[in-house]
Structure formats: structure tokens, C-alpha cells
Amino acid sequence: MFTRPTLEYGTLLPILVVLGVACLGILVEAFAPRERRAPAQVGLTVIGLVVALVRTIMLAADGGWGVRAEGALVVDGPALFLWGLVLVVSLGGVLLFAERRLSGTSAFAGQAAALPGTAAEREAAQAGLEHTEVYPLLLFAVGGMLLFAAANDLLMLFVALEVLSLPLYLLTGLARHRRLLSQEAAMKYFLLGAFSSGFFLYGLALVYGYAGSMSFEDIADAGGNHALLLLGMGLMTVGLLFKVGAVPFHGWTPDVYQGAPTPVTAWMSAATKIAAFGALLRLAYIAFGNDAADWRPMLGVIAVLTMLLGSVFAVVQTDVKRMLAYSAIAHTGFLLTGMLGAGNRNGVTSTQAVLFYLTSYGVASLGAFALASLVRGPNGEVGAFARWAGLGRRSPLVAACFGLLLLSMAGIPLTAGFVGKWMVFTVALAAGQWPVVVLAIASSIVAVFFYVRFILLMFFSDPEAGVDAGRVTTPSLATSGTIAVTVAATLFLGVVPGPVLDLIGNAGSFLR
């Protein structure tokens, strides 16, 4: 006899709303006239995300956490915080997706099936066609991210991983300009992602063989073949470290960040990292919490390699989006450093540090890529450093905002990035991980160099002779508002971090 599952639909409403609106978006694509699809999709997506966010806030305010959905999902304090963060970043992403003023049309290809440079592509561009399917794809990815952050068993973790990954592969290849670069990035992302999913699934099978259960709690309490657990743990970690862009699984990051449409890069760089670290934290502290002595040294080595490689490689970049991509890799290393902190069983202290760092990095990354889309030439966006020279004189406001976000990523005081780095370094030191912290500080110094160098380029350098300097195009109110909010949040979190720290503290620890 099967027992009917008991589900708290009110608690799971944010996930249900997001996935339900994504399905409605598919119906809009099927039945709405072409000229009405874009406004309908934007409105529907914003409404869905806002409703999900409001419900998440209500759950947090009412203490509506601690709910288990048949053991497969756990809606606890950290899960609700991660849900809210993903939804806020995704609202900003939708506003960037809807941008039309910068180039007179959407950032997405008019007809993805048309080969680049062919007559079919030119006809689609002249007709003003665009892919409004990007909004349901975004919502499906967001739904997967929400599942990912709350997954409490191995099967749900894998399902959530695939639900969030597949739309990202498609979105990466839909750039309107530089189509070949975009399609190449999508192919690399898909192939490497497929390999990483294979490693993850193989590791999942080994861990199941060790514990005889998919549940994180049962895995933590099992006492099977320890070698089987270690091998499965390592293979599963490969899949999750790929998602966060950690060394040596980082190879996709620069190419995908550069080749994807910039609105996708802006949203993906923040939201994917937030969701992936949420899953990684829960898996490490709950399922593998009793085996921290086994995974902590490995994670420390990966954190050091990730920080050093990301910072050093960022120094030699000459493209803005690639510089920010290697910066994202370095920030992954800093986040992994926070995971090494004290509280290896329930992760209270280290969880708070990582959640705050995700918040500070998420808003800075979203704003930085949004600002990168404003500097343009005759053929669209320009990323070469030489074409950003002197931007501070041509458009001091844009350069100042970009400089502030870079300073936050560098960890300069009075910015959110400084507070985030201070927290992850502190919890790592408290756990005796001082060698990792010393190397993290060294990586931060290298990062300060290339961030400040770029700021000096914008304000104190002149364009080289014969170089067409990029000009700043006035964006729509949606993009301007997104940038303004990220800049204000970066300052607020740096000057007055208390409210957010209290919010994270009130969220408590992961339920076991």
C-alpha cells in the first residue's frame, strides 16, 4: 500500500508559483500574437517572481521554516534566505532581459535556428524578431535554483541541478550579436556540464551504496564502507564545484561569461553561484558533516588554487567580461574559504559568513555586468580595455558606479565586499585554517591591483590613437533602476551591514 504524501503547499508556494508561471509562459509563446509576446512575458515573469518573493518574506516573518516535504525538501531559515536572494537577483535579471533602448532591440537572437551570417539571420534581424522564450527559460532555471537550495536528498539534488542547468545552456547561445562566440560558449558549457553531471550522478550512486538511503540525515548516520563514501563524496563534489566555477573545473567560466548575452551573464553570475553554494553548504554540513575531517583538507586546497588562479589570470585579461569572469573564479575561492570555518556540524558561523558573502558578491556582480552592457561601439558592446580608457571623463557617473562595484569586489572598506571578506576570513581563522587565510589575503592583494588598475584606466588614461573609444548609451529605466539598486546596496551593506547580518543570524542553521 502506498501512503499519500503530505505536502505543505503553502510553504512550497514560491517554487510552485515560479514553475507554474513558467508553464504559463510556454502557453503565451504558443497562442499569443508575436507582437504581444514580449510585454506579456515580461509582465508575467515579474508578477510571478514578485509573488514568490512576497510569499518567501511572509514565511520568514511568520517563522514558517522547519517544514519537510516528505524528506526530499527542507524549508529552513537558510533556505528561505537563499530563496529571497535568488528571487531578488532574478528580478534584476528580468529587467536586464527586457532592455531595448541600448541597441534598439533585444539582446537575444531573432531566430536561434538561423546560421550566423546567413540570409535567414539577416531577415530575422530586419523583421525585428526576438526570442521571448528566454523568460520561461529564466523561470525554469529559477525554479531549479529554489529546489537546489532546499534539496535534502540526493535524488532531489540531481533533479534540481538539471532543471537549473538546461535552461542556462540554451540562454548562453542566444546572443543577437557575435553569434558564433555565443554558440561556441553554449556548446562548451553544455558539454562540460554534461560531463560534470555524469560525475555527480556516479558519485550519487556510490553514496547511496554506502548509506542505503538518499536522505542527507541517513547518510550522516550511516556506517558502511568508508572508502565508498569518500569516492562518492569526491565525485559529487566535482559536479557542484563545476557549477560554482572552482579550479580545476573553471574552464567554462571565462568563455561562457564573455560569449553569453550580457543580461544572461549578469543574472547567471549571481544567481547560479547563490543556489550552488546553498546546495554545497547543505550537502557538506548535513550529509557529510560527520566526515568534515575528510573533505575539509581537499576543500582547502581547492579554495587556495581557485583564489590564486582566478586573481593571477585576471591580471592578464584585456576584456572586461573576461576580467570579471576570472574575478568570479577568485570569489568562489573566498566563499570556499568561508566553508572551512568553525561549526563543522551545523555550520552556524560559517553559514552566516558565506550567506553574507553571497549577498555582497551577488549584487556587485549583477551591477557590474549591467554597467558593462552600457559601453558600446558601432557594432554593439565593447569589452576591450583600450576602448574603456578615459570613460571617467566621457561619463563620470557610469565610471564611478563601475569603480565602486570593483572596489567592493576588491574588499575595500566601506563596501559590502570588505565585510564579506572579513567574515569568511574570521571564521576560517577560528577553525585554525590560517595558511588558507594567508594565501587568501595574498590573492586579495593581487585582486586589488587589477581592479584599481582598471579604475585608473577609466579615469586617468586617454584612448590610444586610432582606437574608437566606447560611448555610454543611455539605458531604459529598468536597467538604470537595477544598476542604482545594486550600487546603493553595495554601499549600504558596507556601511550598515547590521540589518542583513541580523537577518542571516535569525535564519539560524540548516535543519538536520
C-alpha positions as CSV (number, residue, x, y, z in Angstrom):
1,M,0.0,0.0,0.0
2,F,1.2,3.5,-0.9
3,T,0.8,6.2,1.6
4,R,-0.4,9.5,0.2
5,P,2.4,12.1,0.7
6,T,1.7,15.1,2.9
7,L,2.9,18.3,1.4
8,E,2.8,21.8,2.8
9,Y,1.7,23.6,-0.3
10,G,1.7,27.0,1.4
11,T,5.3,26.6,2.3
12,L,6.3,25.3,-1.2
13,L,4.3,28.1,-2.9
14,P,7.4,30.1,-4.1
15,I,8.6,27.1,-6.0
16,L,5.1,26.2,-7.3
17,V,4.4,29.8,-8.4
18,V,7.7,30.1,-10.3
19,L,7.3,26.8,-12.1
20,G,3.6,27.4,-12.7
21,V,4.3,30.9,-14.3
22,A,7.0,29.3,-16.4
23,C,4.4,26.9,-17.8
24,L,2.0,29.8,-18.5
25,G,4.8,31.5,-20.3
26,I,5.0,28.5,-22.7
27,L,1.3,28.9,-23.4
28,V,1.9,32.6,-24.2
29,E,4.5,31.5,-26.7
30,A,2.1,29.1,-28.3
31,F,-1.0,31.2,-28.5
32,A,-0.3,34.9,-28.1
33,P,0.3,37.1,-31.3
34,R,4.1,37.7,-31.9
35,E,3.9,41.5,-31.2
36,R,2.3,40.9,-27.8
37,R,4.5,38.2,-26.5
38,A,7.4,40.4,-25.2
39,P,5.3,42.7,-22.9
40,A,3.1,39.7,-21.8
41,Q,6.2,37.6,-20.9
42,V,7.9,40.4,-19.1
43,G,4.8,41.2,-17.1
44,L,4.0,37.6,-16.3
45,T,7.6,36.9,-15.2
46,V,7.8,39.9,-13.0
47,I,4.5,39.1,-11.4
48,G,5.5,35.5,-10.8
49,L,8.8,36.5,-9.2
50,V,7.2,39.2,-7.0
51,V,4.5,36.8,-5.8
52,A,7.2,34.2,-4.9
53,L,9.3,36.8,-3.2
54,V,6.4,38.1,-1.1
55,R,5.4,34.6,-0.1
56,T,9.1,33.9,0.9
57,I,9.1,37.1,3.0
58,M,5.8,36.0,4.7
59,L,7.2,32.6,5.5
60,A,10.3,34.1,7.1
61,A,8.3,36.7,9.0
62,D,5.9,34.1,10.3
63,G,8.6,31.6,11.3
64,G,7.3,29.3,8.5
65,W,10.5,27.3,8.3
66,G,11.4,23.9,9.6
67,V,9.0,22.2,7.1
68,R,10.0,19.0,5.5
69,A,8.4,17.9,2.2
70,E,8.5,14.1,2.6
71,G,12.2,14.5,3.4
72,A,13.1,15.5,-0.1
73,L,13.0,19.2,0.6
74,V,13.6,21.1,3.8
75,V,12.5,24.7,4.1
76,D,14.6,26.1,6.9
77,G,16.0,29.6,7.6
78,P,19.0,29.4,5.3
79,A,16.8,28.0,2.5
80,L,14.4,31.0,2.8
81,F,17.2,33.5,2.8
82,L,18.7,31.9,-0.3
83,W,15.3,31.8,-2.0
84,G,14.9,35.5,-1.3
85,L,18.3,36.3,-2.6
86,V,17.8,34.3,-5.8
87,L,14.4,35.9,-6.4
88,V,15.7,39.4,-5.9
89,V,18.7,38.8,-8.2
90,S,16.3,37.2,-10.8
91,L,14.0,40.3,-10.7
92,G,17.0,42.3,-11.7
93,G,17.9,39.8,-14.4
94,V,14.4,40.1,-15.9
95,L,14.7,43.9,-16.0
96,L,18.0,43.5,-17.9
97,F,16.5,40.9,-20.2
98,A,13.8,43.4,-21.1
99,E,16.2,46.2,-22.1
100,R,15.5,47.6,-25.6
101,R,16.9,51.1,-25.7
102,L,20.6,50.3,-25.8
103,S,20.7,48.8,-29.3
104,G,17.1,49.4,-30.4
105,T,16.2,45.8,-30.0
106,S,16.5,42.8,-27.6
107,A,19.9,41.4,-26.7
108,F,18.7,38.0,-27.8
109,A,18.8,36.5,-31.3
110,G,15.8,36.9,-33.5
111,Q,16.0,33.3,-34.8
112,A,18.3,30.9,-32.9
113,A,18.0,28.2,-35.6
114,A,19.4,30.6,-38.3
115,L,23.1,30.1,-39.0
116,P,25.2,33.2,-38.2
117,G,25.8,35.3,-41.3
118,T,23.1,33.8,-43.4
119,A,20.2,35.4,-45.2
120,A,17.8,33.9,-42.7
121,E,19.5,35.6,-39.8
122,R,19.5,38.9,-41.7
123,E,15.9,38.6,-42.5
124,A,15.0,37.8,-38.8
125,A,17.0,40.9,-37.7
126,Q,15.4,43.2,-40.2
127,A,11.9,41.9,-39.2
128,G,12.7,42.7,-35.5
129,L,12.1,39.2,-34.4
130,E,13.3,38.2,-30.9
131,H,13.3,35.2,-28.6
132,T,10.7,35.8,-25.9
133,E,11.1,32.2,-24.8
134,V,14.0,33.5,-22.7
135,Y,11.6,34.4,-19.9
136,P,10.1,31.0,-19.4
137,L,13.6,29.6,-19.6
138,L,14.7,32.0,-16.8
139,L,11.8,31.0,-14.7
140,F,12.5,27.2,-15.1
141,A,16.1,27.9,-14.1
142,V,15.0,29.9,-11.1
143,G,12.6,27.1,-10.1
144,G,15.6,24.7,-10.2
145,M,17.7,27.1,-8.1
146,L,15.0,27.2,-5.4
147,L,14.8,23.4,-5.4
148,F,18.6,23.2,-5.3
149,A,18.9,25.4,-2.2
150,A,16.3,23.3,-0.3
151,A,17.1,19.8,-1.5
152,N,17.5,17.3,1.3
153,D,18.1,14.1,-0.6
154,L,20.4,13.0,-3.4
155,L,17.7,12.4,-6.0
156,M,16.1,15.8,-5.5
157,L,19.5,17.4,-5.6
158,F,20.2,15.9,-9.0
159,V,16.8,16.8,-10.4
160,A,17.3,20.4,-9.3
161,L,20.7,20.5,-10.7
162,E,19.4,19.5,-14.2
163,V,16.4,21.8,-14.0
164,L,18.5,24.8,-13.4
165,S,21.3,23.8,-15.8
166,L,19.5,23.0,-19.0
167,P,17.9,26.5,-19.4
168,L,21.3,28.1,-18.8
169,Y,22.8,26.1,-21.7
170,L,20.1,27.4,-24.0
171,L,20.3,31.0,-22.8
172,T,24.0,31.2,-23.3
173,G,23.7,30.6,-27.0
174,L,21.1,33.2,-27.8
175,A,23.1,36.4,-28.2
176,R,22.0,38.6,-31.0
177,H,25.5,39.9,-31.8
178,R,28.7,37.8,-32.0
179,R,26.5,34.7,-32.7
180,L,29.4,32.3,-33.3
181,L,31.1,33.3,-30.0
182,S,27.8,32.8,-28.2
183,Q,27.1,29.4,-29.8
184,E,30.6,28.3,-29.0
185,A,30.2,29.3,-25.4
186,A,26.9,27.4,-25.2
187,M,28.4,24.2,-26.7
188,K,31.4,24.3,-24.2
189,Y,29.0,24.9,-21.3
190,F,26.7,22.1,-22.3
191,L,29.5,19.5,-22.9
192,L,31.4,20.3,-19.8
193,G,28.1,20.5,-17.8
194,A,27.1,17.1,-19.1
195,F,30.4,15.6,-18.0
196,S,30.1,17.2,-14.6
197,S,26.6,15.8,-14.2
198,G,27.9,12.4,-15.1
199,F,30.5,12.6,-12.3
200,F,27.8,13.9,-9.9
201,L,25.4,11.0,-10.8
202,Y,28.2,8.4,-10.4
203,G,29.1,9.8,-7.0
204,L,25.5,9.9,-6.0
205,A,25.2,6.2,-6.8
206,L,28.3,5.4,-4.7
207,V,27.0,7.4,-1.7
208,Y,23.7,5.6,-2.0
209,G,25.5,2.3,-2.0
210,Y,27.3,3.4,1.2
211,A,24.2,4.6,3.1
212,G,21.4,2.6,1.5
213,S,19.4,5.8,1.5
214,M,19.0,9.1,-0.4
215,S,18.3,11.2,2.7
216,F,21.1,13.5,3.9
217,E,20.3,12.6,7.6
218,D,20.6,8.9,6.8
219,I,23.9,9.4,5.0
220,A,25.3,11.3,8.0
221,D,24.3,8.5,10.4
222,A,25.2,5.5,8.2
223,G,28.2,3.3,8.9
224,G,29.0,1.5,5.7
225,N,32.2,1.2,3.6
226,H,34.1,4.4,4.3
227,A,36.1,4.2,1.1
228,L,32.9,4.1,-0.9
229,L,31.7,7.2,0.9
230,L,35.0,9.1,0.2
231,L,34.9,8.2,-3.5
232,G,31.3,9.1,-3.9
233,M,31.8,12.4,-1.9
234,G,34.7,13.3,-4.3
235,L,32.7,12.6,-7.4
236,M,29.6,14.5,-6.2
237,T,31.8,17.5,-5.3
238,V,33.1,17.6,-8.9
239,G,29.6,18.3,-10.1
240,L,28.9,21.0,-7.6
241,L,32.3,22.7,-7.9
242,F,31.7,22.9,-11.6
243,K,28.6,24.9,-11.0
244,V,30.4,27.4,-8.8
245,G,33.4,27.6,-11.2
246,A,36.1,26.3,-8.8
247,V,39.5,25.2,-10.0
248,P,40.1,22.8,-11.8
249,F,36.5,22.8,-13.0
250,H,36.5,26.5,-14.0
251,G,37.4,26.3,-17.7
252,W,33.9,27.1,-18.9
253,T,33.6,30.3,-16.9
254,P,35.6,32.9,-19.0
255,D,34.2,31.7,-22.3
256,V,30.6,31.5,-21.2
257,Y,30.7,34.8,-19.4
258,Q,32.1,36.5,-22.5
259,G,30.0,34.7,-25.1
260,A,26.6,34.7,-23.4
261,P,24.3,37.7,-23.8
262,T,25.4,40.2,-21.1
263,P,22.0,40.2,-19.4
264,V,22.3,36.4,-19.0
265,T,25.8,36.7,-17.8
266,A,24.8,39.3,-15.2
267,W,22.0,37.2,-13.8
268,M,23.7,33.9,-14.1
269,S,26.9,35.0,-12.4
270,A,25.0,35.9,-9.3
271,A,22.0,33.6,-9.1
272,T,23.8,30.3,-10.1
273,K,26.5,30.9,-7.5
274,I,24.0,31.6,-4.8
275,A,22.0,28.4,-5.5
276,A,25.0,26.2,-6.0
277,F,26.6,27.3,-2.7
278,G,23.4,26.8,-0.9
279,A,23.3,23.2,-2.1
280,L,27.0,22.7,-1.4
281,L,26.6,24.0,2.2
282,R,23.7,21.7,3.0
283,L,25.4,18.7,1.5
284,A,28.7,19.4,3.3
285,Y,27.3,20.3,6.7
286,I,24.4,17.8,6.8
287,A,25.1,14.7,4.7
288,F,28.9,14.9,5.1
289,G,29.1,16.9,8.4
290,N,30.4,14.0,10.4
291,D,33.2,13.5,7.9
292,A,34.5,17.0,7.8
293,A,38.0,15.8,8.6
294,D,37.9,14.0,5.3
295,W,36.6,16.8,3.0
296,R,38.0,19.9,4.7
297,P,41.7,19.5,3.6
298,M,40.6,18.8,0.0
299,L,38.3,21.8,0.0
300,G,41.1,24.0,1.5
301,V,43.5,23.0,-1.4
302,I,40.7,23.8,-4.0
303,A,40.0,27.1,-2.3
304,V,43.7,28.2,-2.5
305,L,44.1,27.1,-6.1
306,T,40.8,28.8,-7.1
307,M,41.7,32.1,-5.4
308,L,45.3,32.2,-6.8
309,L,44.4,31.2,-10.3
310,G,41.4,33.5,-10.6
311,S,43.3,36.5,-9.3
312,V,46.5,35.9,-11.3
313,F,44.7,35.2,-14.6
314,A,42.5,38.2,-14.1
315,V,45.7,40.4,-14.2
316,V,46.5,39.5,-17.8
317,Q,43.0,39.9,-19.2
318,T,42.3,42.7,-21.8
319,D,38.5,42.2,-21.9
320,V,36.1,43.5,-19.3
321,K,33.8,40.5,-19.2
322,R,36.7,38.0,-19.1
323,M,38.3,40.0,-16.2
324,L,35.0,39.8,-14.3
325,A,34.8,36.1,-15.1
326,Y,38.2,35.4,-13.6
327,S,37.2,37.6,-10.7
328,A,34.2,35.4,-10.2
329,I,36.5,32.4,-10.0
330,A,38.6,34.1,-7.3
331,H,35.4,34.9,-5.4
332,T,34.5,31.3,-5.5
333,G,37.7,30.6,-3.7
334,F,36.9,33.1,-1.0
335,L,33.5,31.5,-0.5
336,L,35.1,28.1,-0.2
337,T,37.4,29.6,2.5
338,G,34.3,30.5,4.5
339,M,33.1,26.9,4.3
340,L,36.2,25.8,6.1
341,G,35.1,27.8,9.1
342,A,34.1,26.7,12.6
343,G,30.9,24.8,13.2
344,N,31.6,21.8,11.0
345,R,28.4,20.0,12.2
346,N,25.7,22.5,11.8
347,G,27.7,25.3,10.2
348,V,26.1,28.2,12.1
349,T,29.0,30.6,12.0
350,S,30.4,29.7,8.6
351,T,27.0,29.5,7.1
352,Q,26.3,33.1,8.1
353,A,29.7,34.2,6.7
354,V,29.1,32.5,3.3
355,L,25.5,33.8,3.0
356,F,26.6,37.4,3.6
357,Y,29.4,37.0,1.1
358,L,26.9,35.6,-1.5
359,T,24.8,38.7,-0.9
360,S,27.6,41.2,-1.3
361,Y,29.0,39.4,-4.4
362,G,25.6,38.8,-6.0
363,V,24.6,42.5,-6.0
364,A,28.1,43.7,-7.1
365,S,28.3,41.1,-10.0
366,L,24.8,41.9,-11.2
367,G,25.5,45.6,-11.3
368,A,29.0,45.3,-12.8
369,F,27.8,43.3,-15.8
370,A,24.8,45.6,-16.3
371,L,27.2,48.5,-16.4
372,A,29.4,46.7,-18.9
373,S,26.5,46.5,-21.3
374,L,26.2,50.3,-21.4
375,V,29.6,50.9,-23.1
376,R,29.1,50.4,-26.8
377,G,30.5,51.0,-30.2
378,P,29.1,50.9,-33.7
379,N,28.7,47.1,-33.6
380,G,27.4,46.7,-30.1
381,E,29.1,46.2,-26.7
382,V,32.8,46.8,-26.4
383,G,34.9,44.9,-23.9
384,A,38.5,45.8,-24.9
385,F,40.2,47.8,-22.1
386,A,41.6,50.2,-24.7
387,R,38.1,51.3,-25.6
388,W,37.2,52.0,-21.9
389,A,40.1,54.3,-21.5
390,G,39.0,57.8,-20.5
391,L,35.5,56.7,-19.7
392,G,35.6,58.7,-16.4
393,R,35.7,61.9,-18.4
394,R,33.1,60.9,-21.0
395,S,30.7,59.5,-18.5
396,P,31.8,60.1,-14.9
397,L,28.6,58.6,-13.3
398,V,28.9,55.3,-15.1
399,A,32.6,55.1,-14.4
400,A,32.1,56.0,-10.7
401,C,29.4,53.3,-10.3
402,F,31.6,50.7,-12.0
403,G,34.6,51.7,-9.9
404,L,32.6,51.4,-6.7
405,L,31.4,47.9,-7.6
406,L,35.0,46.9,-8.5
407,L,36.2,48.3,-5.1
408,S,33.6,46.2,-3.4
409,M,34.9,43.1,-5.2
410,A,38.4,44.0,-4.1
411,G,37.2,44.2,-0.5
412,I,37.9,47.9,0.2
413,P,36.5,49.2,3.5
414,L,33.0,50.9,3.5
415,T,31.8,48.5,0.8
416,A,29.9,45.2,1.1
417,G,32.9,43.2,-0.2
418,F,35.0,44.2,2.7
419,V,32.5,43.0,5.3
420,G,32.1,39.8,3.4
421,K,35.8,39.0,3.2
422,W,36.3,40.0,6.8
423,M,33.6,37.4,7.8
424,V,34.9,34.5,5.8
425,F,38.5,35.1,6.9
426,T,37.4,35.4,10.5
427,V,35.5,32.1,10.6
428,A,38.3,30.3,8.8
429,L,40.9,31.6,11.3
430,A,38.7,30.5,14.1
431,A,38.9,27.0,12.7
432,G,42.7,27.1,12.5
433,Q,42.8,27.5,8.8
434,W,45.4,30.2,8.9
435,P,47.5,29.0,5.9
436,V,44.4,29.3,3.7
437,V,43.6,32.7,5.1
438,V,47.2,34.0,4.5
439,L,47.0,32.9,0.8
440,A,43.5,34.4,0.6
441,I,44.9,37.7,1.7
442,A,47.7,37.4,-0.8
443,S,45.1,36.7,-3.5
444,S,43.1,39.8,-2.4
445,I,46.2,42.0,-2.8
446,V,46.6,40.7,-6.3
447,A,42.9,41.4,-7.0
448,V,43.2,44.9,-5.6
449,F,45.9,45.5,-8.2
450,F,43.9,44.6,-11.3
451,Y,40.7,46.3,-10.0
452,V,42.5,49.5,-9.2
453,R,44.4,49.4,-12.5
454,F,41.2,49.3,-14.4
455,I,39.8,52.2,-12.4
456,L,42.9,54.2,-13.2
457,L,42.4,53.3,-16.8
458,M,38.9,54.7,-16.8
459,F,39.8,58.0,-15.0
460,F,43.4,58.8,-15.8
461,S,44.1,57.3,-19.3
462,D,43.4,58.7,-22.7
463,P,42.3,56.4,-25.6
464,E,45.1,55.4,-27.9
465,A,45.4,57.0,-31.3
466,G,43.2,55.2,-33.8
467,V,41.2,53.4,-31.2
468,D,37.4,54.1,-31.3
469,A,36.6,54.9,-27.7
470,G,33.4,53.3,-26.4
471,R,30.5,55.6,-25.7
472,V,27.9,55.2,-23.0
473,T,24.4,54.6,-24.2
474,T,21.5,55.7,-22.0
475,P,19.6,52.6,-20.9
476,S,15.9,52.2,-20.1
477,L,14.5,52.9,-16.7
478,A,14.5,49.2,-15.9
479,T,18.3,48.8,-16.4
480,S,19.0,52.2,-14.7
481,G,17.0,51.1,-11.7
482,T,18.7,47.8,-11.5
483,I,22.1,49.4,-11.5
484,A,21.1,52.1,-9.0
485,V,19.8,49.4,-6.6
486,T,23.0,47.3,-6.8
487,V,25.2,50.4,-6.2
488,A,23.1,51.5,-3.2
489,A,23.0,48.0,-1.8
490,T,26.8,47.8,-2.1
491,L,27.2,51.0,-0.1
492,F,24.5,50.1,2.4
493,L,25.9,46.7,3.2
494,G,29.4,48.1,3.6
495,V,28.4,51.0,5.9
496,V,25.4,49.5,7.8
497,P,25.7,45.7,7.5
498,G,23.9,45.1,10.8
499,P,20.3,44.5,9.5
500,V,21.4,41.9,7.0
501,L,23.7,40.2,9.5
502,D,20.8,40.1,11.9
503,L,18.5,38.7,9.2
504,I,21.1,35.9,8.5
505,G,21.6,35.3,12.2
506,N,17.8,34.9,12.7
507,A,17.7,32.4,9.9
508,G,19.7,30.0,12.1
509,S,21.3,26.9,10.8
510,F,20.4,24.1,8.4
511,L,17.9,21.6,9.8
512,R,19.2,18.2,10.4
